[in-house]
Amino acid sequence: MILPLVVAVPLMIAAAAIGVTLIYASVLDARERRVPHRTWRPALAIAIPAAVWVYGLTLLADWRTAAGYLLLVTVFCGFFYFFQAANLFGGADAYALIIITACLPFFPIEPYFGISPLGFFPFTVLTNAVLINIAAPVVILAKNLLEGNRAPLPCLFTGFPVEAKTIQNEFGFVMEDIKEEDGRLVRRFVGFTESLRRIVRGERRLYTKDLRLHPEDYLEELALYRKAGRVWISYGIPFIIPITAGFLVALFVGDILFVIMKALAGM
């Protein structure tokens, strides 16, 4: 689908502003595990007027198509907001996806492998991000197998052990419950289902950043970790990095899932 220049150019400008901001936000999140809201303001100042212009032209040209895309935008933004409210997404991750969804409903340019049948740019960004993020657990599994690390199979995909004396310098969250009973250490992995239940209940996971910034609040935990020697933590890659990669791939390459399906179908 080739968009007229009067629509494509504002979308390209918005995509450039959002893309640069995503790259900067990824650097911030990787370095500090925090992306301030003000990070997005310059991109929003550029992207929102462009989006209003595009929505207006689309409504004038074909209100049914515009209504369909507006419905998709509303559903996706609501989905991302709900996941952030339920602590299943980080705030920066949800904010980035909502901005992309609201401001870039169409593909600004035709990517190398073409536009997917749905033609909804945010969906391609999301599926690309998920597929790119899947690659990380495979690498983590290989690392654990090569090093002979032993844990329940799901944990081998999502984390690895670190030295307790340096845990405060790592990034991620602690994957084990470690207690001392009758003079001996009792340690138990917290599985995905249990971890999810805790998040839904509003119980915050223990992040290594907490240990680094507020060690005085975790003296008991730090002492137990040092007795344990090594402690399993998640691999701690911020999801905004796969989002950024998924955005850039969607913009210039296309929909990874669509390309895979075409290849499997022999098309």
C-alpha positions in Angstrom: 0.0 0.0 0.0 1.6 3.2 -1.2 0.3 6.2 0.8 0.0 9.6 -0.8 2.8 12.0 0.1 0.5 14.2 2.0 0.0 11.3 4.5 3.4 9.5 4.1 5.6 12.6 4.8 4.0 13.4 8.3 4.2 9.7 9.2 7.9 9.6 8.2 8.6 12.7 10.3 6.7 11.1 13.3 8.6 7.8 12.8 11.9 9.5 12.7 11.2 11.4 16.0 9.9 8.3 17.7 12.7 6.1 16.4 15.4 8.5 17.7 13.6 8.7 21.1 13.3 4.9 21.3 17.1 4.5 20.7 17.8 7.1 23.4 15.3 5.5 25.8 16.9 2.1 25.2 20.3 3.5 26.2 18.8 5.0 29.3 17.0 1.9 30.3 20.0 -0.4 29.8 22.2 2.0 31.8 19.9 3.2 34.5 16.8 1.0 34.3 14.7 4.1 34.2 13.3 6.3 31.4 11.8 9.6 32.7 8.6 10.8 31.1 10.3 13.9 29.8 12.3 11.7 27.5 9.2 11.4 25.2 8.1 15.0 25.1 10.1 16.1 22.0 8.9 13.1 20.1 5.3 13.7 21.2 5.5 17.4 20.2 6.3 16.2 16.6 4.3 13.0 16.4 1.0 14.2 17.8 0.3 17.0 15.3 1.4 14.6 12.5 -1.0 11.9 13.8 -3.9 14.4 14.0 -3.2 15.4 10.4 -3.1 11.8 9.2 -6.3 10.8 11.1 -8.1 13.9 9.8 -7.2 13.1 6.2 -8.1 9.5 6.6 -11.5 10.4 8.0 -12.2 12.7 5.1 -11.0 10.1 2.5 -12.7 7.0 4.0 -14.4 7.2 7.3 -15.0 3.4 7.5 -11.3 2.7 7.2 -10.5 5.4 9.7 -13.0 4.0 12.1 -11.5 0.5 11.8 -8.0 1.8 12.5 -9.2 4.0 15.4 -10.9 0.9 16.9 -7.6 -1.0 16.6 -5.7 1.8 18.1 -8.1 2.0 21.1 -7.9 -1.7 21.7 -4.1 -1.9 21.5 -3.6 1.2 23.7 -6.0 -0.3 26.3 -4.2 -3.6 26.2 -0.9 -2.0 26.8 -2.3 0.2 29.6 -3.9 -2.8 31.3 -0.7 -4.8 31.2 1.3 -1.9 32.7 -1.4 -1.4 35.4 -1.1 -5.2 36.2 2.7 -4.8 36.4 3.1 -7.2 33.4 4.8 -4.4 31.4 7.2 -1.8 32.6 6.0 1.8 32.5 8.5 2.8 29.8 7.6 -0.2 27.7 3.9 0.5 27.8 4.4 4.2 27.2 6.6 3.5 24.1 4.0 1.0 22.7 1.1 3.4 23.3 2.9 6.2 21.5 3.8 4.0 18.6 0.2 2.8 18.4 -1.5 6.2 18.7 0.9 8.1 16.4 1.8 5.5 13.7 -1.2 3.4 12.8 0.0 3.0 9.2 3.4 2.0 7.7 5.2 5.3 7.0 7.2 3.6 4.2 7.0 0.2 2.5 9.6 -2.0 4.1 11.9 -4.4 2.1 9.6 -7.4 2.5 6.4 -5.5 2.0 3.5 -4.6 4.3 1.7 -7.4 6.1 -1.9 -8.1 5.2 -3.3 -6.4 8.3 -1.3 -3.2 7.5 -1.4 -2.1 11.1 2.2 -0.9 11.9 1.9 -1.2 15.7 1.0 -4.9 15.5 4.1 -5.6 13.4 6.3 -3.7 15.9 4.8 -5.8 18.7 5.2 -9.2 17.0 8.7 -8.3 15.9 9.6 -7.2 19.5 8.3 -10.5 20.9 10.1 -12.6 18.3 13.4 -10.7 18.9 13.0 -11.1 22.6 12.6 -14.8 22.3 16.1 -15.1 21.0 17.5 -14.0 24.4 16.3 -17.0 26.3 17.8 -19.4 23.7 21.2 -17.7 24.2 20.7 -17.9 28.0 19.9 -21.6 27.8 23.1 -22.3 25.8 25.1 -20.3 28.3 23.7 -22.3 31.3 24.2 -25.7 29.5 27.8 -24.8 28.6 28.6 -23.8 32.2 26.8 -26.7 33.7 24.3 -24.6 35.7 21.5 -26.6 37.2 18.0 -25.4 37.7 14.4 -26.2 36.7 14.1 -26.1 32.9 12.1 -22.8 32.6 14.7 -21.1 34.8 17.5 -22.2 32.5 15.9 -20.1 29.8 15.3 -16.9 31.8 18.2 -16.5 34.2 21.7 -17.5 35.4 23.6 -17.6 38.7 25.8 -14.8 39.8 28.3 -14.4 42.6 26.5 -13.1 45.7 29.3 -10.6 46.5 28.7 -8.9 43.1 24.9 -9.3 42.9 24.4 -5.6 43.6 26.3 -4.7 40.4 24.1 -7.0 38.2 20.8 -6.1 36.5 17.7 -8.2 36.9 15.5 -9.6 39.7 16.2 -12.4 42.2 14.7 -15.7 41.1 15.2 -17.6 44.4 13.7 -17.5 47.8 16.5 -18.2 50.3 15.9 -18.7 54.0 17.7 -20.1 56.9 16.0 -22.9 58.9 17.7 -24.7 61.8 21.1 -23.4 60.8 20.9 -24.5 57.2 20.0 -22.7 54.0 16.8 -23.6 52.3 16.5 -22.2 48.7 13.6 -22.5 46.3 13.2 -21.2 42.8 10.2 -19.0 42.2 8.5 -20.3 39.1 6.8 -18.2 36.4 3.3 -19.0 37.6 4.0 -18.0 41.2 6.0 -15.0 40.1 3.0 -13.9 37.9 0.6 -14.4 40.8 2.8 -12.2 43.1 2.9 -9.4 40.5 -0.9 -9.5 40.0 -1.3 -9.3 43.8 0.9 -6.2 43.7 3.9 -7.8 45.4 7.0 -6.3 43.9 9.9 -8.5 42.8 13.2 -8.0 44.5 15.5 -6.3 41.9 19.2 -6.1 42.1 18.8 -2.4 41.7 17.0 -2.3 45.1 20.0 -4.1 46.6 22.3 -1.6 45.1 20.4 1.6 45.9 19.0 0.6 49.3 21.3 -2.0 50.8 20.3 -1.0 54.4 16.8 -2.3 53.7 18.0 -5.7 52.6 20.7 -6.6 55.1 19.1 -10.0 55.9 18.7 -10.9 52.3 22.3 -9.8 51.4 23.7 -11.9 54.3 21.7 -15.0 53.1 22.9 -14.5 49.6 26.5 -14.3 50.7 26.1 -17.6 52.6 24.6 -19.1 49.5 27.6 -18.1 47.4 25.8 -17.8 44.1 22.2 -16.6 43.5 20.0 -17.0 40.4 18.8 -13.8 38.8 16.8 -13.0 35.6 18.8 -11.9 32.6 17.4 -8.4 33.0 17.2 -7.1 29.4 14.7 -4.2 29.3 11.9 -5.0 26.9 12.2 -1.5 25.4 15.3 -2.7 23.6 13.4 -5.4 21.7 10.7 -2.8 21.1 13.2 -0.5 19.5 14.7 -3.3 17.4 11.2 -4.4 16.4 10.3 -0.8 15.5 13.4 -0.4 13.2 12.9 -3.9 11.7 9.2 -3.1 11.0 10.1 0.2 9.4 12.8 -1.0 7.1 12.5 -4.8 6.8 8.9 -5.7 7.5 6.9 -8.2 9.6 9.2 -11.0 10.8 6.2 -13.3 11.5 4.7 -12.6 8.0 8.1 -13.3 6.3 8.4 -16.6 8.2 4.9 -17.7 7.3 5.5 -16.9 3.7 8.7 -18.9 3.7 7.0 -21.9 5.3 4.2 -21.6 2.7 6.7 -21.5 -0.1 5.5 -18.2 -1.3 
